[in-house]
Amino acid sequence: RSCISNARVGFSGPLTGDAGFLGQEQLSWAQFALSRFNKTNKTNLRIVQGDTQLDPALSTTVARQFVSNRRILVIDGPSTSQGVISSKDAAQPARLAMISPSATAPTLTTGARQGGTTLFRDVPHDDVQGPTIANYILNKLKFDDIVIVETRANPYSTALSDIVARRLTSANKRVTRLTVEQGQTDYSTTVTRVPASADVVVLPWQQPPDAQTFANQLRLQGKRAIVFGSD
């Protein structure tokens, strides 16, 4: 790889699409940090942008592009757990480090290390977030009837759902678990399965607009459960 004075940093995150506002914020902070680093160290590092749109397949494409660019020394990202998993097969053999600012699945860096041996991150994982969510429901809201709606085959959603459910179940609370599909837009059928007695519906989802749609459809069916989001 090239010397640091002529190097590049690959940014892998959702720059467009429903989650584009999140990726743009991460990109802005990366650019700010790099400008300070360049000023302090008299270097000329620059960012090469890779738009994943929160799509694991696009994350793989971006990772391959970065690996083929010999000037890129490190990947800032990917932003999501599934993005990390799909990118590792390209980045790890090339020994290209990935430093994720927001991928939270515990198994990325523990046990089988689904994120590979070259993944690092600077945020707490869901073994921290999950109990925090559950404890807030138990100790602050004091709810007894909880529904958790996870996104199928989404490592972030499924892992966090498992952790929250275990904690609530161990406290002898009623927990109903439902599933939606990635990219689903009509949740009316799922909403009908939310018990009328439910106090809260936990949505460990990555797309805020999707959660808003679910909440609106919940209200349209006359159900008053509080909608509780994750990070």
C-alpha positions as CSV (number, residue, x, y, z in Angstrom):
1,R,0.0,0.0,0.0
2,S,1.1,3.6,-0.6
3,C,3.0,5.7,1.8
4,I,0.9,7.7,4.3
5,S,1.6,11.1,2.7
6,N,-0.3,10.0,-0.4
7,A,-2.8,7.6,1.2
8,R,-6.6,7.5,1.1
9,V,-9.3,6.5,3.6
10,G,-12.2,4.6,2.2
11,F,-15.6,5.6,3.7
12,S,-18.2,2.9,3.4
13,G,-21.7,3.9,4.5
14,P,-25.2,4.9,3.3
15,L,-24.8,8.2,1.5
16,T,-28.1,8.0,-0.3
17,G,-31.5,6.3,0.2
18,D,-33.6,6.3,3.4
19,A,-30.6,6.2,5.7
20,G,-28.6,8.7,3.7
21,F,-28.9,11.3,6.4
22,L,-27.0,9.0,8.8
23,G,-24.3,8.2,6.3
24,Q,-23.8,11.9,5.5
25,E,-23.4,12.7,9.1
26,Q,-20.8,10.0,9.6
27,L,-19.0,11.2,6.5
28,S,-19.0,14.8,7.7
29,W,-17.4,13.8,11.0
30,A,-14.8,11.6,9.2
31,Q,-13.9,14.6,7.0
32,F,-13.6,16.8,10.0
33,A,-11.3,14.4,11.8
34,L,-9.2,13.9,8.7
35,S,-8.8,17.6,8.2
36,R,-7.5,18.0,11.8
37,F,-5.1,15.1,11.3
38,N,-3.7,16.5,8.1
39,K,-3.2,19.9,9.7
40,T,-1.4,18.5,12.7
41,N,0.7,16.0,10.8
42,K,1.2,18.0,7.6
43,T,-0.2,15.1,5.5
44,N,-2.6,15.1,2.6
45,L,-4.9,12.2,3.3
46,R,-8.3,12.2,1.5
47,I,-11.5,10.2,1.7
48,V,-12.8,8.0,-1.1
49,Q,-16.5,7.6,-0.7
50,G,-18.4,4.4,-1.1
51,D,-22.2,4.4,-1.0
52,T,-23.8,1.3,0.5
53,Q,-27.4,2.5,0.9
54,L,-27.5,0.0,3.8
55,D,-27.5,-2.8,1.2
56,P,-25.1,-5.7,2.1
57,A,-24.5,-6.4,-1.6
58,L,-23.4,-2.8,-2.2
59,S,-21.2,-3.1,0.9
60,T,-19.4,-6.0,-0.8
61,T,-19.0,-4.0,-4.0
62,V,-17.6,-1.0,-2.2
63,A,-15.1,-3.2,-0.2
64,R,-13.9,-4.8,-3.4
65,Q,-13.4,-1.4,-5.0
66,F,-11.4,-0.3,-2.0
67,V,-9.2,-3.4,-1.9
68,S,-8.3,-2.8,-5.6
69,N,-7.3,0.8,-4.8
70,R,-3.7,0.6,-3.6
71,R,-3.8,4.1,-2.1
72,I,-6.5,3.2,0.4
73,L,-5.0,2.2,3.8
74,V,-8.1,1.7,5.9
75,I,-11.9,1.5,5.6
76,D,-14.0,3.8,7.8
77,G,-17.1,1.6,8.1
78,P,-19.1,-0.2,7.1
79,S,-21.9,1.4,9.1
80,T,-24.0,-1.8,9.7
81,S,-23.4,-5.3,11.1
82,Q,-24.6,-6.9,7.9
83,G,-22.4,-4.6,5.9
84,V,-19.4,-5.7,7.9
85,I,-20.2,-9.3,7.4
86,S,-20.6,-9.0,3.7
87,S,-17.4,-6.9,3.3
88,K,-15.0,-9.0,5.4
89,D,-14.3,-11.6,2.7
90,A,-12.9,-8.9,0.5
91,A,-11.1,-6.8,3.2
92,Q,-9.7,-9.6,5.4
93,P,-7.5,-11.4,2.8
94,A,-6.1,-8.0,1.8
95,R,-5.4,-7.2,5.5
96,L,-7.4,-4.0,5.0
97,A,-8.7,-2.8,8.4
98,M,-12.3,-1.9,8.8
99,I,-13.2,0.5,11.6
100,S,-16.9,0.7,12.0
101,P,-18.5,3.7,13.8
102,S,-21.9,2.0,14.3
103,A,-22.0,-1.8,13.7
104,T,-23.2,-3.3,17.0
105,A,-23.8,-7.0,16.6
106,P,-21.8,-8.7,19.5
107,T,-20.6,-11.6,17.3
108,L,-18.7,-9.3,15.0
109,T,-15.8,-9.1,17.5
110,T,-16.5,-12.0,19.8
111,G,-16.7,-15.8,19.5
112,A,-16.6,-16.7,15.8
113,R,-15.7,-13.1,14.9
114,Q,-18.2,-12.7,12.1
115,G,-16.6,-9.4,11.3
116,G,-13.3,-11.1,10.6
117,T,-9.9,-10.5,12.2
118,T,-9.4,-7.0,10.6
119,L,-12.5,-5.4,12.0
120,F,-12.4,-2.8,14.8
121,R,-15.2,-0.5,16.1
122,D,-15.5,2.4,18.5
123,V,-19.0,1.9,19.8
124,P,-20.5,-0.4,22.5
125,H,-22.1,-3.5,21.0
126,D,-25.6,-4.9,21.7
127,D,-24.6,-6.7,24.9
128,V,-24.6,-3.2,26.3
129,Q,-27.5,-1.7,24.4
130,G,-29.9,-4.7,24.8
131,P,-29.9,-4.7,28.6
132,T,-30.1,-0.9,28.6
133,I,-33.4,-1.0,26.6
134,A,-34.8,-3.8,28.7
135,N,-33.9,-2.1,32.0
136,Y,-35.5,1.1,30.9
137,I,-38.7,-0.7,30.1
138,L,-38.6,-2.5,33.4
139,N,-37.4,0.2,35.8
140,K,-38.6,3.5,34.2
141,L,-41.7,2.6,32.2
142,K,-42.6,-0.4,34.5
143,F,-44.4,-2.3,31.6
144,D,-45.4,-5.9,31.8
145,D,-46.7,-6.7,28.3
146,I,-44.0,-6.2,25.6
147,V,-44.0,-6.9,21.9
148,I,-40.7,-7.0,20.0
149,V,-40.8,-6.8,16.2
150,E,-37.6,-7.8,14.5
151,T,-36.5,-7.6,10.9
152,R,-35.8,-11.1,9.5
153,A,-32.3,-12.0,8.5
154,N,-30.9,-8.6,9.7
155,P,-28.0,-9.3,12.1
156,Y,-28.5,-6.0,13.9
157,S,-32.2,-6.5,14.5
158,T,-32.2,-10.2,15.3
159,A,-29.2,-10.0,17.7
160,L,-30.7,-7.0,19.6
161,S,-34.1,-8.6,19.8
162,D,-32.7,-11.8,21.3
163,I,-30.9,-9.8,24.0
164,V,-33.8,-7.6,24.9
165,A,-36.2,-10.6,25.0
166,R,-33.9,-12.7,27.3
167,R,-33.7,-9.9,29.8
168,L,-37.4,-9.2,29.8
169,T,-38.3,-12.9,30.0
170,S,-36.0,-13.4,32.9
171,A,-37.9,-10.7,34.7
172,N,-41.1,-12.7,34.2
173,K,-42.6,-10.2,31.7
174,R,-44.9,-11.2,28.9
175,V,-42.9,-11.0,25.6
176,T,-44.5,-11.5,22.2
177,R,-42.1,-11.6,19.3
178,L,-43.1,-10.8,15.7
179,T,-41.1,-10.6,12.5
180,V,-41.2,-8.4,9.4
181,E,-39.2,-8.6,6.2
182,Q,-36.4,-6.4,5.0
183,G,-37.9,-3.7,2.7
184,Q,-41.5,-4.3,3.8
185,T,-43.7,-1.3,3.6
186,D,-47.2,-2.5,4.6
187,Y,-47.2,-3.7,8.2
188,S,-50.9,-4.0,8.7
189,T,-50.9,-7.8,8.9
190,T,-48.2,-7.7,11.6
191,V,-50.0,-5.0,13.5
192,T,-53.1,-7.1,13.8
193,R,-51.0,-9.6,15.7
194,V,-49.9,-7.0,18.3
195,P,-52.1,-7.9,21.4
196,A,-54.5,-5.1,22.4
197,S,-53.0,-5.5,25.9
198,A,-49.5,-4.6,24.8
199,D,-47.9,-1.7,26.7
200,V,-45.0,-1.2,24.4
201,V,-43.7,-2.3,20.9
202,V,-40.0,-2.4,20.6
203,L,-38.7,-1.8,17.1
204,P,-34.9,-2.6,16.8
205,W,-34.8,-1.4,13.2
206,Q,-32.2,0.6,11.2
207,Q,-34.6,2.7,9.2
208,P,-36.5,5.4,11.2
209,P,-39.0,6.0,8.3
210,D,-40.0,2.3,8.5
211,A,-40.6,2.6,12.2
212,Q,-42.7,5.7,11.7
213,T,-44.8,3.8,9.1
214,F,-45.3,0.9,11.6
215,A,-46.3,3.3,14.3
216,N,-48.9,5.0,12.1
217,Q,-50.4,1.7,11.1
218,L,-50.5,0.7,14.8
219,R,-52.5,3.8,15.5
220,L,-54.8,3.3,12.5
221,Q,-55.8,0.0,14.1
222,G,-56.6,1.7,17.4
223,K,-53.7,0.2,19.3
224,R,-52.1,2.6,21.8
225,A,-48.9,0.8,22.8
226,I,-45.9,3.0,23.0
227,V,-43.4,2.6,20.2
228,F,-39.8,2.2,21.6
229,G,-36.9,2.5,19.2
230,S,-33.3,1.4,19.5
231,D,-30.1,3.3,18.8
